[in-house]
Structures are given as C-alpha cells and as structure tokens.
Amino acid sequence: MTLDIQSITRAYDGLPALDDVSLTVRDGEFLALLGPSGSGKTTLLRIMAGLDRPSAGQVRFNGEDFLALSPRERRVGMVFQSYALFRHMTVADNIAFGLKVRPRGSRPGRAEIAERVRDLLRLIQLENFGGRYPSQLSGGQRQRVALARALAIEPRLLLLDEPFGALDARVRRDLRRWLRQVHEQTGVTTVLVTHDQEEALELADRVAILRQGRIEQVDTPQALYDRPASAFVHDFLGEGLQLQATVARGEVVSNDWRAPSDAPTGDALLCIRPEDLEAADHGLVGVVMSSLRRGDRARVAVSLHGRRLELDRAVNDPLSALAPGDPVRLYPRRFHVLAKSA
Ligand SMILES: Nc1ncnc2c1ncn2[C@@H]1O[C@H](COP(=O)(O)OP(=O)(O)OP(=O)(O)O)[C@@H](O)[C@H]1O
C-alpha cells in the first residue's frame, strides 16, 4: 500500500502552490507534511484525497492511477481542523455514517455496523458516549469522534489536516500521544498536515519539510534535526545558530573556532544546536545577556557573533553561574556543516 507522488505541480492563477513535488509514503507509515503557512501542505493533502487535481504529475497507490478514482473510490479517511461532525446525529450515528451510506452490495449488516461502532468507541476511549450529540462533547472528544468516523470505513489511507489545530496546548499534547497509539494499533498509512514542528517530530516516522511549494527534505525526525539538508530546515526545526564558515584541508573554521570536518572544501554554514554548546576555555566568544533560574534549571541567554541564543542548563552547569555582562567561551560538542549553496 504505497502512495507514490511523482512530479506534482499545482498552480493557482499562474502561481505554483506546488512545484514539481515527488514523495513516497510507505505502507503503514506515519508521515507528516510540515512547513510554514502557504507552503502547499493542504494543497498536497487535498490532491491525495481527490478533492483537488494537479496541473501536472502522477499519483499512484500500489501502482494504481489514483487520479482516475473519485474520492470515495480511493477509500481515504479524512479529518480536518474544524470538527465537521453532523450536529443532528449522535456520536454512534456519526461514526456509522460512512458505512450506512455505502451501496447496498457492500454495506455491512446492522449488527456488524453496531459492532464496528462499539470497537471504534473503545479505540477512541469514549465507550459510553455513543448516545451523545456533538454539542455535548469537548473539542478534544469531538476530534476523537471525527477520527473514529474516518476509520470506520477501514480506509486505505488516513489524511489529517491540522486535526488538533483548534485545541489548546495541553489537549493537543495528550491527543498527540493518543493518536500515535491509535496508529500503532490500526497500522493505517497516515499523512498529517501540521505547521507545529513539535507535533510533527513527536508523531511521525518521517517528516517532509515544505517551503514555497517544494519539498526541502524528507527524513526521520532525528535525521532532520541532526543533519538538516538546508539552512531553512535547520532554522525551522527549533533553536539554532548558523555561522559563516570555511572548510579547507579537512578543517572547518568559523570566527575564533576550528575543528576537523570531512565536508567539501569551500564556503560553508556552520549549524549548531544550543544543547550542543558547552562552556570551555576555548571556542566561540560570546557574552551573557540574561540568566533566569527556575527550580533546578537555568535559562541563560547568550549573544554569540550577533545572534541571541537561549541555553537551558542544570543549575550546577558552569554556564548557570554566570551573570549578565560576563564574557563566555562556548565550544560546540556537535555541529553540522552545510555547503554554502544549501
Ligand atoms: N483555492 C485557491 N485559490 C487560490 N490560491 C490558493 C488556493 N488554495 C491555496 N492557494 C494558494 O496556494 C498556496 C499554498 O496553499 P496551502 O493551503 O496548500 O498552504 P498550507 O501550507 O496548507 O498553508 P496553511 O498552513 O496556512 O494552511 C498559498 O500561496 C495559497 O494562497
């Protein structure tokens, strides 16, 4: 059950929302489409669902031409940010809806539908809520029902567009963990659109980073974080420092710091994560801007070659003892070198 997207382009009024995008979603995989607003995530998801058509390119599912099929024939389940439940139907009827509207030949019997609904209510941990109406549920509960409704038809592909976007941060975090568990239980190939990097990194097996209608990189969360393919990806996935550098004779040199590197010779960008910097007697020269203790942690803001960086440290870390105005030298324990063209 592999979804293969080949060289998709979609233009609106001559402006490309998607520009030559190719992507493979593997069988049983949880893949996130992550990118800033307007980067083309929803457009790509809608093309997968059959709600929109590309101007050029192919979409194949297990080798079958997906573009020749209607949304219903594709058998995809969808969940959107807005709950989109039927207000006049109970939770159980909402979940059963996709099965009840099937043509007679493929429609399961009443008892079978009731059993499926019971199983799904158990899966979404709302066993006793089948008789309620959507207005009697919290936002998080409604989204769980929306997911059960999408799963009821036993979709070949589950497409989620910012499903937790309208919920508060705490509920989002809980639902995120829960959704990952549901994915592990059902094994349905899933594509999630989000602009929340934490959500993508925590939930997905692989993440595709979109920017201005193009895919910048597709990789596991760890690889994206540690080995970004471009300055954009490094910057987009959390706090980081990017410094001009040069690679020559097996060494990367930036400002007052150098280290062995097997990166290609030439101008480069040195990418560093704040957690990889440690106080040392040599390394990059900076100055402490502020320091705030909270319990056994300290947040130390450092200015380093014109960039402000927040460092989260244990109170017994040497950095935590510094005061605003103190000079500091920071040594990158780990770093990533990008060729200048990236
Ligand atoms: N129906 C439309 N008509 C014209 N332009 C559109 C239409 N739908 C999307 N676009 C444009 O295509 C580009 C990509 O939009 P899309 O909704 O796919 O982005 P997105 O990454 O999902 O953004 P967001 O995170 O804000 O939802 C944007 O520049 C948008 O303005």
The ligand as an SDF file (V2000), in Angstrom:
LIG
                    3D

 31 33  0  0  0  0  0  0  0  0999 V2000
   -8.2830   27.8450   -3.8690 N   0  0  0  0  0  0  0  0  0  0  0  0
   -7.1810   28.5970   -4.0010 C   0  0  0  0  0  0  0  0  0  0  0  0
   -7.1300   29.6350   -4.8500 N   0  0  0  0  0  0  0  0  0  0  0  0
   -6.0100   30.3760   -4.9990 C   0  0  0  0  0  0  0  0  0  0  0  0
   -4.8730   30.1550   -4.3240 N   0  0  0  0  0  0  0  0  0  0  0  0
   -4.8480   29.1230   -3.4530 C   0  0  0  0  0  0  0  0  0  0  0  0
   -5.9970   28.2980   -3.2350 C   0  0  0  0  0  0  0  0  0  0  0  0
   -5.6750   27.3400   -2.3060 N   0  0  0  0  0  0  0  0  0  0  0  0
   -4.3960   27.5820   -1.9660 C   0  0  0  0  0  0  0  0  0  0  0  0
   -3.8910   28.6420   -2.6480 N   0  0  0  0  0  0  0  0  0  0  0  0
   -2.5110   29.1640   -2.5340 C   0  0  0  0  0  0  0  0  0  0  0  0
   -1.6020   28.0960   -2.6480 O   0  0  0  0  0  0  0  0  0  0  0  0
   -0.5340   28.2190   -1.7190 C   0  0  0  0  0  0  0  0  0  0  0  0
   -0.4670   27.0050   -0.8360 C   0  0  0  0  0  0  0  0  0  0  0  0
   -1.6150   26.9270   -0.0080 O   0  0  0  0  0  0  0  0  0  0  0  0
   -1.8760   25.7430    1.0200 P   0  0  0  0  0  0  0  0  0  0  0  0
   -3.2150   25.9620    1.6420 O   0  0  0  0  0  0  0  0  0  0  0  0
   -1.6020   24.4530    0.3810 O   0  0  0  0  0  0  0  0  0  0  0  0
   -0.7210   26.0320    2.1060 O   0  0  0  0  0  0  0  0  0  0  0  0
   -0.5290   25.4210    3.5560 P   0  0  0  0  0  0  0  0  0  0  0  0
    0.9190   25.0720    3.6380 O   0  0  0  0  0  0  0  0  0  0  0  0
   -1.5010   24.3420    3.7980 O   0  0  0  0  0  0  0  0  0  0  0  0
   -0.8200   26.6780    4.4730 O   0  0  0  0  0  0  0  0  0  0  0  0
   -1.5530   26.7880    5.9200 P   0  0  0  0  0  0  0  0  0  0  0  0
   -0.6000   26.1770    6.9190 O   0  0  0  0  0  0  0  0  0  0  0  0
   -1.6890   28.2670    6.1000 O   0  0  0  0  0  0  0  0  0  0  0  0
   -2.8520   26.0770    5.8200 O   0  0  0  0  0  0  0  0  0  0  0  0
   -0.7860   29.5200   -0.9790 C   0  0  0  0  0  0  0  0  0  0  0  0
    0.0050   30.5270   -1.5550 O   0  0  0  0  0  0  0  0  0  0  0  0
   -2.2620   29.7810   -1.1610 C   0  0  0  0  0  0  0  0  0  0  0  0
   -2.5320   31.1540   -1.1440 O   0  0  0  0  0  0  0  0  0  0  0  0
  1  2  1  0
  2  3  1  0
  2  7  2  0
  3  4  2  0
  4  5  1  0
  5  6  2  0
  6  7  1  0
  6 10  1  0
  7  8  1  0
  8  9  2  0
  9 10  1  0
 10 11  1  0
 11 12  1  0
 11 30  1  0
 12 13  1  0
 13 14  1  0
 13 28  1  0
 14 15  1  0
 15 16  1  0
 16 17  2  0
 16 18  1  0
 16 19  1  0
 19 20  1  0
 20 21  2  0
 20 22  1  0
 20 23  1  0
 23 24  1  0
 24 25  2  0
 24 26  1  0
 24 27  1  0
 28 29  1  0
 28 30  1  0
 30 31  1  0
M  END
$$$$
